[in-house]
Amino acid sequence: MISRERRTPLSEWWWTLDKLLLAAVLTLMVAGIILSLAASPPVAARIGLDPFHFFNRHVVFVVPSLIVLIATSFMSPQHIRRVALIVFAISLVLIVATLLFGPEVKGSRRWITILGINIQASEIAKPAFVVVVSWLFAESARRPEMPATSLSLAALLTLVTLLVLEPDFGQTMLILMVWGALFFMAGMRIIWVFGLAGAAGAGLFSAYLFVPHVARRIKRFMDPASGDTFQLDMATGSFAHGGWFGQGPGEGIFKRNLPDSHTDFVFAVAAEEFGIVLCLILVSLFAFVVIRSLMRAYATEDLFVRFAASGLAILFGVQAAINMAVNLHLVPAKGMTLPFISYGGSSMISLAYGIGMLLALTRQAPGSDIVALNDRNAARGFA
């Protein structure tokens, strides 16, 4: 039993932790296991693997993810900053190594194998980048003489350049949106709003002109008749076939023809087999994590904690929103996982690291509950 009155690292963690936030994340992880069992067997069978190959690996990925999440949630803001800086530096080195030595798959180099483990370094870089730039923005607000904003811009350009070289434009857009949101919260002037919007528009237009697969995706989105939209048609068909309450576990038909049903399009499988009602529940869970995190972030006076917790929440929410929007054919295909639901080891561990930091940053002041309890007990004693 964890006592409020006996101060230990475990009791202090438990009584200051946002338990509802943790419960929502754990619910998403359980949903991911169930949906992996529903979505992955047809994919494995198509490529000649054991039907439960991806499901078994998904379950295996959950274990280190939980360890990373819980261990990170014990950290103090000071430790979070230091570890994030180290993780960000290592991830940049790994991205460079991926560009030099990683295998080319579908025209991109995004994975590198180290000791038999496939690593997508760009996934690891995202939460660490958010914390590092949040630290810089907080320092810029405290000490205007420091070139912290310039350093954050340098970090952004470094990461974005490496992502474009892979190329991975989905992750690039995600990083730009989160950095822009943090820059806005840090109090950027209106001139910067127009400047950043113009730069983003110019970058997207350049990608459309000079990167063939980006042009194809945008053209297919604007005019479905201009290219192959088979996978998107299967995804949108899943929603119509599933209806409100779904066809039942294992009864999906469209998933049998979805090449990425266990990764990018697992949300469509959820719609077909469990219905739109389950999809709305998942959307509510993602929204709860984001909104509650933002509320906790803005309840603190510490600028670093406010920026970092807000940035991590936005990163989590925007990634989920992009994946679900792609499944509904509301935005061009991005190749982005649904947090804790899609299959992917690097993605899941990276998300666990980010949520662990989020849980740590949104904890109440250490000992505040215990102090308040002792004060109340003392007051009763004097009464």
LOTOR-602321 format. One line per field, with one value per residue (C-alpha): residue in one letter; x, y, z. Coordinates in nm, 3 decimals. Each point is the difference from the previous one (the first is absolute). Layout:
BEGIN
type	(a | ...) .
u	(X | ...) .
v	(Y | ...) .
w	(Z | ...) .
REM end
This chain:
BEGIN
type	(m | i | s | r | e | r | r | t | p | l | s | e | w | w | w | t | l | d | k | l | l | l | a | a | v | l | t | l | m | v | a | g | i | i | l | s | l | a | a | s | p | p | v | a | a | r | i | g | l | d | p | f | h | f | f | n | r | h | v | v | f | v | v | p | s | l | i | v | l | i | a | t | s | f | m | s | p | q | h | i | r | r | v | a | l | i | v | f | a | i | s | l | v | l | i | v | a | t | l | l | f | g | p | e | v | k | g | s | r | r | w | i | t | i | l | g | i | n | i | q | a | s | e | i | a | k | p | a | f | v | v | v | v | s | w | l | f | a | e | s | a | r | r | p | e | m | p | a | t | s | l | s | l | a | a | l | l | t | l | v | t | l | l | v | l | e | p | d | f | g | q | t | m | l | i | l | m | v | w | g | a | l | f | f | m | a | g | m | r | i | i | w | v | f | g | l | a | g | a | a | g | a | g | l | f | s | a | y | l | f | v | p | h | v | a | r | r | i | k | r | f | m | d | p | a | s | g | d | t | f | q | l | d | m | a | t | g | s | f | a | h | g | g | w | f | g | q | g | p | g | e | g | i | f | k | r | n | l | p | d | s | h | t | d | f | v | f | a | v | a | a | e | e | f | g | i | v | l | c | l | i | l | v | s | l | f | a | f | v | v | i | r | s | l | m | r | a | y | a | t | e | d | l | f | v | r | f | a | a | s | g | l | a | i | l | f | g | v | q | a | a | i | n | m | a | v | n | l | h | l | v | p | a | k | g | m | t | l | p | f | i | s | y | g | g | s | s | m | i | s | l | a | y | g | i | g | m | l | l | a | l | t | r | q | a | p | g | s | d | i | v | a | l | n | d | r | n | a | a | r | g | f | a) .
u	(0.000 | 0.130 | -0.042 | -0.047 | 0.171 | 0.316 | 0.210 | 0.179 | 0.082 | -0.280 | -0.264 | 0.098 | -0.027 | -0.338 | -0.168 | 0.125 | -0.064 | -0.295 | -0.167 | -0.278 | 0.257 | 0.191 | -0.324 | -0.090 | 0.342 | -0.014 | -0.348 | 0.142 | 0.277 | -0.252 | -0.209 | 0.314 | 0.054 | -0.360 | 0.007 | 0.338 | -0.157 | -0.282 | 0.208 | 0.335 | -0.070 | -0.108 | 0.312 | 0.227 | -0.172 | 0.036 | 0.379 | 0.045 | 0.049 | -0.170 | -0.347 | 0.080 | 0.350 | -0.081 | -0.236 | 0.266 | 0.256 | -0.250 | -0.050 | 0.377 | 0.039 | -0.255 | 0.227 | 0.303 | -0.242 | -0.164 | 0.341 | 0.112 | -0.329 | 0.002 | 0.374 | -0.015 | -0.302 | 0.216 | 0.242 | 0.025 | -0.017 | 0.377 | 0.066 | -0.252 | 0.191 | 0.337 | -0.117 | -0.191 | 0.312 | 0.198 | -0.278 | -0.037 | 0.375 | 0.011 | -0.307 | 0.159 | 0.309 | -0.222 | -0.193 | 0.330 | 0.108 | -0.335 | 0.052 | 0.348 | -0.052 | -0.374 | -0.178 | -0.215 | -0.365 | -0.254 | 0.241 | 0.070 | 0.267 | -0.170 | 0.124 | 0.334 | 0.074 | 0.216 | 0.071 | -0.285 | -0.252 | -0.166 | 0.000 | -0.180 | 0.205 | -0.237 | -0.265 | 0.240 | 0.099 | -0.352 | -0.074 | 0.360 | -0.009 | -0.320 | 0.156 | 0.327 | -0.169 | -0.242 | 0.303 | 0.147 | -0.325 | -0.031 | 0.357 | -0.066 | -0.294 | 0.203 | 0.318 | -0.066 | 0.372 | 0.052 | -0.021 | -0.238 | -0.254 | 0.274 | 0.125 | -0.352 | -0.023 | 0.337 | -0.121 | -0.315 | 0.188 | 0.245 | -0.273 | -0.221 | 0.291 | 0.080 | -0.367 | -0.030 | 0.312 | -0.154 | -0.258 | -0.279 | -0.231 | -0.269 | 0.234 | 0.139 | -0.344 | -0.073 | 0.323 | -0.062 | -0.353 | 0.108 | 0.294 | -0.230 | -0.249 | 0.277 | 0.138 | -0.349 | -0.037 | 0.339 | -0.141 | 0.116 | -0.091 | -0.264 | 0.262 | 0.139 | -0.343 | -0.013 | 0.367 | -0.031 | -0.327 | 0.162 | 0.308 | -0.216 | -0.208 | 0.311 | 0.149 | -0.316 | -0.020 | 0.368 | -0.060 | -0.293 | 0.217 | 0.318 | -0.094 | -0.195 | -0.166 | -0.121 | -0.149 | -0.170 | -0.157 | -0.132 | -0.135 | -0.171 | -0.156 | -0.126 | -0.103 | -0.044 | -0.025 | 0.360 | 0.161 | -0.031 | -0.225 | -0.061 | 0.120 | -0.192 | -0.311 | 0.029 | 0.041 | -0.303 | -0.199 | 0.078 | -0.187 | -0.309 | 0.006 | 0.049 | -0.284 | -0.061 | 0.075 | 0.225 | -0.010 | 0.152 | 0.355 | 0.168 | -0.289 | 0.165 | 0.024 | 0.176 | 0.300 | 0.092 | 0.099 | 0.158 | 0.383 | 0.054 | -0.305 | 0.217 | 0.183 | -0.130 | -0.358 | -0.073 | -0.264 | -0.194 | 0.013 | -0.137 | -0.288 | -0.089 | 0.015 | -0.099 | -0.193 | 0.001 | -0.092 | 0.343 | 0.168 | -0.175 | 0.117 | 0.359 | -0.032 | -0.132 | 0.296 | 0.249 | -0.183 | -0.009 | 0.378 | 0.067 | -0.252 | 0.082 | 0.373 | -0.048 | -0.210 | 0.266 | 0.272 | -0.166 | -0.057 | 0.374 | 0.210 | 0.316 | 0.046 | 0.204 | -0.259 | -0.278 | 0.168 | 0.128 | -0.326 | -0.201 | 0.239 | -0.008 | -0.381 | -0.023 | 0.247 | -0.210 | -0.330 | 0.105 | 0.157 | -0.324 | -0.210 | 0.210 | -0.024 | -0.377 | -0.046 | 0.195 | -0.224 | -0.305 | 0.161 | -0.008 | 0.371 | 0.257 | 0.164 | 0.285 | 0.121 | -0.039 | -0.089 | -0.297 | 0.151 | 0.009 | -0.243 | 0.208 | 0.270 | 0.357 | 0.269 | 0.186 | -0.327 | -0.141 | 0.315 | 0.038 | -0.362 | 0.052 | 0.304 | -0.201 | -0.300 | 0.232 | 0.148 | -0.351 | -0.107 | 0.312 | -0.053 | -0.370 | 0.054 | -0.101 | 0.272 | 0.185 | -0.139 | -0.282 | -0.270 | 0.193 | 0.063 | -0.367 | -0.107 | 0.233 | -0.129 | -0.359 | 0.087 | 0.178 | -0.300 | -0.230 | 0.237 | -0.018 | -0.377) .
v	(0.000 | 0.346 | 0.235 | 0.375 | 0.063 | -0.203 | 0.188 | -0.232 | 0.052 | -0.243 | 0.158 | 0.350 | -0.107 | -0.166 | 0.281 | 0.273 | -0.185 | 0.087 | -0.341 | 0.079 | 0.093 | -0.322 | -0.201 | 0.153 | -0.087 | -0.356 | -0.038 | 0.104 | -0.258 | -0.275 | 0.112 | -0.021 | -0.363 | -0.091 | 0.182 | -0.151 | -0.344 | 0.108 | 0.176 | -0.175 | -0.370 | 0.067 | 0.209 | -0.270 | -0.273 | 0.196 | 0.020 | -0.360 | 0.053 | -0.160 | 0.160 | 0.131 | 0.125 | 0.371 | -0.047 | -0.185 | 0.268 | 0.273 | -0.159 | -0.032 | 0.374 | 0.086 | -0.131 | 0.232 | 0.282 | -0.034 | -0.012 | 0.315 | 0.178 | -0.076 | 0.059 | 0.335 | 0.113 | -0.013 | 0.261 | 0.359 | 0.289 | 0.045 | -0.364 | 0.017 | 0.290 | -0.171 | -0.337 | 0.164 | 0.186 | -0.325 | -0.192 | 0.276 | 0.003 | -0.380 | -0.004 | 0.255 | -0.220 | -0.302 | 0.189 | 0.091 | -0.365 | -0.105 | 0.232 | -0.145 | -0.370 | -0.068 | -0.206 | 0.182 | -0.103 | 0.154 | 0.282 | 0.094 | -0.078 | 0.003 | -0.313 | -0.122 | -0.339 | -0.004 | -0.331 | -0.159 | 0.267 | 0.226 | 0.360 | 0.299 | 0.280 | 0.276 | -0.140 | 0.019 | 0.355 | 0.147 | 0.008 | 0.088 | 0.288 | 0.137 | 0.004 | 0.155 | 0.287 | 0.052 | 0.041 | 0.254 | 0.198 | 0.007 | 0.123 | 0.265 | 0.131 | 0.006 | 0.144 | 0.195 | 0.058 | -0.370 | -0.109 | -0.280 | 0.066 | -0.009 | -0.329 | -0.147 | 0.107 | -0.163 | -0.324 | 0.014 | 0.055 | -0.281 | -0.253 | 0.110 | -0.016 | -0.357 | -0.102 | 0.151 | -0.190 | -0.334 | 0.118 | 0.001 | 0.293 | -0.120 | 0.019 | 0.328 | 0.162 | -0.135 | 0.143 | 0.338 | 0.021 | -0.080 | 0.242 | 0.271 | -0.060 | 0.028 | 0.311 | 0.151 | -0.083 | 0.155 | 0.332 | 0.039 | 0.323 | 0.010 | 0.056 | -0.345 | -0.154 | 0.118 | -0.083 | -0.358 | -0.057 | 0.125 | -0.217 | -0.308 | 0.070 | 0.048 | -0.323 | -0.198 | 0.148 | -0.084 | -0.356 | -0.021 | 0.124 | -0.198 | -0.314 | -0.242 | -0.211 | 0.311 | 0.132 | -0.335 | -0.009 | 0.354 | -0.061 | -0.321 | 0.184 | 0.287 | -0.223 | -0.370 | -0.091 | 0.115 | -0.301 | -0.318 | 0.060 | -0.368 | 0.012 | 0.319 | -0.143 | -0.312 | 0.217 | 0.218 | -0.310 | -0.146 | 0.282 | -0.047 | -0.379 | 0.015 | 0.240 | 0.111 | -0.328 | -0.191 | -0.346 | -0.166 | -0.110 | -0.185 | 0.066 | 0.281 | -0.040 | 0.316 | -0.061 | -0.305 | 0.229 | 0.282 | -0.032 | 0.224 | -0.100 | -0.061 | 0.334 | 0.305 | -0.129 | -0.179 | 0.266 | -0.121 | -0.358 | 0.124 | 0.164 | -0.310 | -0.256 | 0.204 | 0.287 | 0.377 | -0.006 | -0.146 | 0.252 | 0.283 | -0.151 | -0.005 | 0.362 | 0.091 | -0.168 | 0.186 | 0.327 | -0.067 | -0.057 | 0.325 | 0.223 | -0.126 | 0.038 | 0.357 | 0.084 | -0.139 | 0.179 | 0.339 | -0.053 | 0.038 | 0.316 | -0.177 | 0.106 | -0.303 | -0.240 | 0.196 | 0.003 | -0.359 | -0.156 | 0.202 | -0.093 | -0.371 | 0.007 | 0.178 | -0.246 | -0.292 | 0.152 | 0.122 | -0.336 | -0.179 | 0.254 | -0.037 | -0.379 | 0.002 | 0.271 | -0.209 | -0.299 | 0.217 | 0.143 | 0.353 | 0.068 | -0.154 | -0.324 | 0.065 | -0.342 | 0.088 | -0.242 | 0.030 | 0.042 | -0.327 | -0.161 | -0.057 | -0.265 | 0.131 | -0.041 | 0.330 | 0.192 | -0.163 | 0.043 | 0.360 | 0.072 | -0.167 | 0.222 | 0.310 | -0.094 | -0.094 | 0.350 | 0.143 | -0.191 | 0.118 | 0.364 | 0.003 | -0.148 | 0.217 | 0.168 | -0.282 | -0.052 | 0.250 | -0.255 | -0.134 | 0.345 | 0.090 | -0.320 | 0.065 | 0.357 | -0.124 | -0.262 | 0.265 | 0.230 | -0.276 | -0.062 | 0.363 | 0.020) .
w	(0.000 | -0.092 | 0.295 | -0.030 | 0.332 | -0.063 | -0.253 | -0.240 | -0.370 | -0.091 | 0.224 | -0.108 | -0.366 | 0.050 | 0.191 | -0.230 | -0.329 | -0.225 | 0.028 | -0.246 | -0.263 | 0.064 | -0.016 | -0.337 | -0.144 | 0.135 | -0.152 | -0.338 | 0.035 | 0.078 | -0.299 | -0.212 | 0.101 | -0.085 | -0.334 | -0.088 | 0.046 | -0.232 | -0.267 | -0.032 | -0.086 | -0.363 | -0.060 | 0.145 | -0.201 | -0.326 | 0.036 | 0.113 | 0.374 | 0.296 | 0.030 | 0.348 | -0.085 | 0.022 | 0.295 | 0.202 | -0.078 | 0.090 | 0.343 | 0.042 | -0.079 | 0.271 | 0.277 | -0.055 | -0.081 | 0.343 | 0.166 | -0.183 | 0.078 | 0.372 | 0.046 | -0.181 | 0.204 | 0.316 | -0.138 | 0.116 | -0.251 | 0.034 | -0.089 | -0.284 | -0.156 | 0.028 | -0.131 | -0.287 | -0.110 | -0.005 | -0.179 | -0.259 | -0.073 | -0.031 | -0.225 | -0.236 | -0.027 | -0.071 | -0.269 | -0.172 | 0.028 | -0.150 | -0.296 | -0.057 | 0.073 | 0.027 | -0.267 | -0.254 | 0.019 | -0.240 | -0.077 | 0.363 | 0.259 | 0.342 | 0.177 | 0.124 | 0.154 | 0.314 | 0.175 | -0.191 | 0.105 | -0.259 | 0.121 | -0.149 | 0.150 | -0.111 | 0.236 | 0.294 | -0.090 | 0.016 | 0.377 | 0.085 | -0.251 | 0.156 | 0.347 | -0.119 | -0.188 | 0.292 | 0.225 | -0.241 | -0.027 | 0.380 | 0.034 | -0.264 | 0.204 | 0.322 | -0.147 | -0.322 | -0.051 | -0.072 | -0.368 | 0.105 | -0.274 | -0.265 | 0.144 | -0.015 | -0.364 | -0.068 | 0.164 | -0.212 | -0.326 | 0.082 | 0.070 | -0.289 | -0.245 | 0.104 | -0.025 | -0.349 | -0.109 | 0.104 | -0.132 | 0.261 | -0.066 | 0.239 | 0.300 | -0.135 | -0.003 | 0.348 | 0.142 | -0.168 | 0.141 | 0.354 | -0.015 | -0.136 | 0.282 | 0.260 | -0.165 | 0.010 | 0.372 | 0.065 | -0.125 | -0.359 | -0.179 | -0.272 | -0.270 | 0.082 | -0.050 | -0.361 | -0.055 | 0.127 | -0.185 | -0.321 | 0.051 | 0.065 | -0.309 | -0.213 | 0.133 | -0.076 | -0.352 | -0.060 | 0.114 | -0.240 | -0.288 | 0.063 | 0.196 | -0.221 | 0.270 | 0.185 | -0.324 | -0.063 | 0.345 | -0.025 | -0.352 | 0.112 | 0.292 | -0.215 | -0.292 | 0.091 | -0.369 | -0.057 | 0.167 | 0.203 | 0.303 | 0.081 | 0.359 | 0.081 | -0.165 | 0.217 | 0.311 | -0.068 | -0.097 | 0.343 | 0.172 | -0.219 | 0.046 | 0.376 | 0.073 | 0.357 | 0.179 | -0.241 | -0.156 | 0.305 | 0.093 | -0.286 | -0.240 | -0.196 | -0.377 | -0.116 | 0.230 | -0.209 | -0.286 | 0.203 | -0.025 | 0.304 | 0.205 | 0.311 | -0.021 | -0.187 | -0.042 | 0.327 | 0.073 | -0.306 | 0.131 | 0.332 | -0.186 | -0.201 | 0.280 | 0.306 | -0.156 | 0.001 | 0.369 | 0.089 | -0.231 | 0.188 | 0.330 | -0.131 | -0.117 | 0.346 | 0.169 | -0.219 | 0.061 | 0.375 | 0.013 | -0.190 | 0.180 | 0.349 | -0.066 | -0.122 | 0.305 | 0.234 | -0.194 | 0.033 | 0.373 | 0.062 | 0.012 | -0.118 | -0.364 | -0.095 | 0.140 | -0.169 | -0.340 | 0.012 | 0.121 | -0.254 | -0.282 | 0.084 | 0.019 | -0.336 | -0.156 | 0.123 | -0.107 | -0.343 | -0.088 | 0.097 | -0.192 | -0.317 | 0.005 | 0.050 | -0.264 | -0.254 | 0.075 | -0.068 | -0.316 | 0.143 | -0.065 | -0.238 | 0.116 | 0.245 | 0.118 | 0.369 | 0.280 | 0.235 | 0.350 | 0.198 | -0.246 | -0.315 | -0.022 | 0.029 | 0.264 | -0.048 | -0.010 | 0.313 | 0.208 | -0.118 | 0.094 | 0.339 | 0.057 | -0.091 | 0.216 | 0.287 | -0.013 | -0.023 | 0.313 | 0.182 | -0.098 | 0.093 | 0.345 | 0.294 | 0.204 | 0.180 | 0.347 | -0.040 | 0.078 | 0.296 | 0.140 | -0.044 | 0.176 | 0.293 | 0.028 | 0.013 | 0.262 | 0.208 | -0.028 | 0.125 | 0.290 | 0.109 | -0.047) .
REM end
